[in-house]
Amino acid sequence: MKFNIINLAKPDSLYNYGMKILNFSNKIKNEDGIGWHRVGQGIDYYQNEFKRDQSKYARNFYSLTFEHTFGHEDDQ
């Protein structure tokens, strides 16, 4: 599944330097004792075409895009 999160304000992110998305799985927690863990492929943080206001000096918004395949159905 591909996710796109838009209208972020920071011009740079640790996602540009290899950090992965943080995910929590109750099923993995119950099975392996690991709750929060890093996941995701194709992670990209970039400037998008949206502006914070309409002036000629307006700063851009940024987007975070990533893909993740969930390993368990009905994981709450």
C-alpha positions as CSV (number, residue, x, y, z in Angstrom):
1,M,0.0,0.0,0.0
2,K,1.3,3.4,-0.9
3,F,0.9,6.4,1.5
4,N,1.2,10.1,0.7
5,I,1.3,12.6,3.5
6,I,1.1,16.2,2.2
7,N,1.4,19.8,3.5
8,L,4.4,19.2,5.9
9,A,6.3,22.3,6.7
10,K,9.9,21.2,7.4
11,P,12.3,21.7,4.4
12,D,14.4,18.7,5.4
13,S,13.7,15.4,7.2
14,L,15.6,12.4,8.6
15,Y,13.6,10.4,6.0
16,N,16.1,11.9,3.5
17,Y,18.9,10.2,5.3
18,G,17.6,6.6,5.6
19,M,15.2,6.8,8.6
20,K,12.2,4.5,8.1
21,I,8.5,4.9,9.2
22,L,7.6,3.9,12.8
23,N,4.8,1.3,13.0
24,F,3.1,-0.5,15.8
25,S,1.6,-4.0,15.5
26,N,-0.4,-5.7,18.3
27,K,0.1,-9.1,16.7
28,I,3.8,-8.7,16.4
29,K,3.9,-7.4,20.0
30,N,2.0,-10.5,21.2
31,E,4.0,-13.0,19.1
32,D,7.5,-11.6,19.3
33,G,7.4,-9.0,22.1
34,I,8.2,-6.2,19.6
35,G,5.7,-3.4,19.5
36,W,7.1,-0.3,17.8
37,H,9.4,-1.0,14.8
38,R,10.7,0.7,11.6
39,V,9.1,-0.3,8.3
40,G,8.6,1.0,4.8
41,Q,10.1,1.0,1.3
42,G,10.4,3.7,-1.3
43,I,10.5,6.4,1.4
44,D,10.8,9.9,-0.1
45,Y,10.4,13.4,1.5
46,Y,10.3,16.2,-1.1
47,Q,9.0,19.7,-1.9
48,N,5.6,19.6,-3.5
49,E,3.8,22.2,-5.6
50,F,1.6,23.6,-2.9
51,K,2.4,27.0,-1.3
52,R,1.8,28.2,2.2
53,D,0.3,31.4,0.9
54,Q,-0.2,33.1,-2.4
55,S,2.5,35.8,-2.2
56,K,5.5,35.6,-4.5
57,Y,7.7,34.9,-1.5
58,A,5.6,32.0,-0.3
59,R,7.3,29.0,1.0
60,N,6.4,25.5,-0.2
61,F,4.9,22.6,1.6
62,Y,6.5,19.2,1.5
63,S,5.3,15.6,1.1
64,L,6.3,12.2,2.6
65,T,5.7,9.2,0.4
66,F,6.3,5.6,1.3
67,E,5.1,2.0,0.7
68,H,4.3,-0.6,3.4
69,T,2.8,-4.0,3.2
70,F,0.9,-5.0,6.4
71,G,1.8,-8.5,7.5
72,H,-1.4,-9.4,9.4
73,E,-5.1,-8.9,8.8
74,D,-7.2,-7.2,11.5
75,D,-4.2,-6.0,13.4
76,Q,-5.5,-3.5,15.9
